Amino acid sequence: MKEIATIILLPVAAGLLLLIIPEKFRIVKSVVALAISLITAYLSVVIFFDRLEPGTLGELSKGSALNFLGISLAADAGRYAILHSDHLSRLIILLSGTISLLIIIYSFIYVREMRTRNFYSWFLITTGCSAGAVFSDNLLLFIIFWGILGMTLYKLIPGNDEDSSAAAKKTLILIGASDSIMLAGIAIIWKITGSLNISEISLATDNPLTVTAFAALAIGSFTKAGAFPFHTWVPDYTQCAPASSSALLPASLDKLLGIYFLARLTSGMFIPGRWITFILLLAGAITIITAVMMALLQHNYKRLLGFHAVSQVGYMILGFALGSPLGLAAGLFHMANNAIYKTGLFLSAGSVEMRTGKNNIDDLGGLSRSMPITFICSLIFAMSISGVPPFNGFASKWMIYQGIIDFGTGPYFTNKLWIFWLGIAVLGSALTLASFIKFAGGIFLGRVRSEAEKITEVPLLMWVPAVILALACMLTGVFATGYVVPVFFMPASGTFHLPGFWNSSLVSLLVLVSILLGALIYLLTGIRRFRTEDSFTGGEKNQDETGYPAPEFYKTISEFRFFSWMYRKAENRLFDIYDLSKQSVLNISHMFSSAHTGVLPGYVIWACAGLTIMLLIMMI
């Protein structure tokens, strides 16, 4: 049982200690962070497979390092720090512990080169508070850990320039505002039930009060995970933050926590009604399409990955909204897969950024020869997120498709729209594949630039985590139906039967056979014997001098009549809830400022009007 207290408190204590160590001892700080991450990763595996059951933080700390001179530093924590463990929380801890370890190994070199101040301190505090949020059964304790994570998200993006400072401020305000709204939802739950224990709450969304509570808490979940319309901080953050920070939070931990809490809301704390189900399905569909459409036109590859981090959340929402064990398992499986390949994509992007110093796809090309390991890993991640078999992204998306088809057998209007929900999910996968053709082709393929000739592969500690994540994409896809889903996800969702005829191992075998057969035909028929000639214009050979940037192929999308209007509005931040709110506040402030005329009778009238309103409120 002490393992659960350790996995929460040890990283937080170590992170706070590292804050007081000067930055010139960066090597010492990195070694300490690695050691703590190894311990937490080991404990996450132990907790998952041993199924440890916690009680309160005070009970778990007895006999641990939290006792100093016989005095328990958490003796009174049992009054409010109630912890709970089930398969869902243990699954999240297993994912966050292992992914955090890979990121810290990658950061050994990356952080030294990119100079991120106090990265290891905030990294450890983030991992500890993430574990605290996952194991918290009391909503007040949960919101404390949840709120601290908003602060660490802000601290893990350096304010070196105006853009990064603006992105950090935007992130902090949006996350902080959603946390405030969550407090209102928690207050309503206390008013209705008299309890704040997550495991004891089960409310039907059949009246305005419970619907309001659900909406308030769902806003916090949507903002943390990056779902429409609270997603706009994610692309800005990923564009400006170091790759290790983006891989840790928007790609993995924030996504895991946001989706974890949404799973709690939809499968335990609340019983969604028909309209709530419809709204969730609609939010998932809009999140998928709007984000992937924005990703298609991005030239900055880190911002492109940010929009795809948003788009993938839509699939998870679709799965949870189905309200079936199959849908819940599919959403959780896609959550895990997204954490794996999205973390790998950000690590690969960081490797490219460190070696080239460029973030624009137009300025890159031909890196596959100089960075072959990064290229192969990026290709695997791209195919995984695009839903190409036999990788893990295909397995979880296929389960979501099956869940939607099964959902269509229901009697209600929302069920009858199953073909729409399915069409959006499939279209999102096709557009994801299109945008990642641009990502992989623009960065790694095409004409080799002269400056790329001196570029070499990143050091061992940077490509090993990417290789491990790439292998995980393949293995979790190949063994999805036979091992991964039954062992890791079915205990959290409940038992179900996969409809239709589909076996991930069989699909993988067929894909492998088709590749080998194609290679054999290629070798036996002599197709490889073909003539190549240099292109020329006006009698002048110009193959080496000409090139066409990959993003330009997608420019025509923005020129369609409807899409051109949408993209223009998006560029003007019309769909950005942060900018809309900021503009509204400024307009109200300007309106009140105009009332300050400097004329004394005017101030007297305002004061009397204010007192009158206060008296009326008190009388009511």
Secondary structure by P-SEA (a helix, b strand, c coil): caaaaaaccaaaaaaaaaccccccaaaaaaaaaaaaaaaaaaaaaaaaaaccccccccccccccccccccccccccccccbbbbbcaaaaaaaaaaaaaaaaaaaaaccccccccccaaaaaaaaaaaaaaaaaacccaaaaaaaaaaaaaaaaaacccccaaaaaaaaaaaaaaaaaaaaaaaaaaaaaacccccccccbbbbcccaaaaaaaaaaaaaaaaaaccccccaaaaaaaacccaaaaaaccccaaaaaaaaaaaaaacccccccaaaaaaaaaaaaaaacaaaaaaaacccaaaaaaaaaaaaaaaaaaaaacccaaaaaaaaaaaaaaaaaaaaaaaaaaaaaaaccccccccccccccccaaaaaaaaaaaaaaacccccaaaaaaaaaaaaaaaacccccccccaaaaaaaaaaaaaaaaaaaaaaaaaaccccccccccccccccccccaaaaaaaaaaaaaaaaaccccccccccccccccccccccccaaaaaaaaaaaaaaaaaaaaaacccbbbbbbbbcccccccccbbbbcccccccccccaaaaaaaaaaaaccccaaaaaaaaaaaaaaaaaaaccccaaaaaaaaaaaaaaaaaaaac
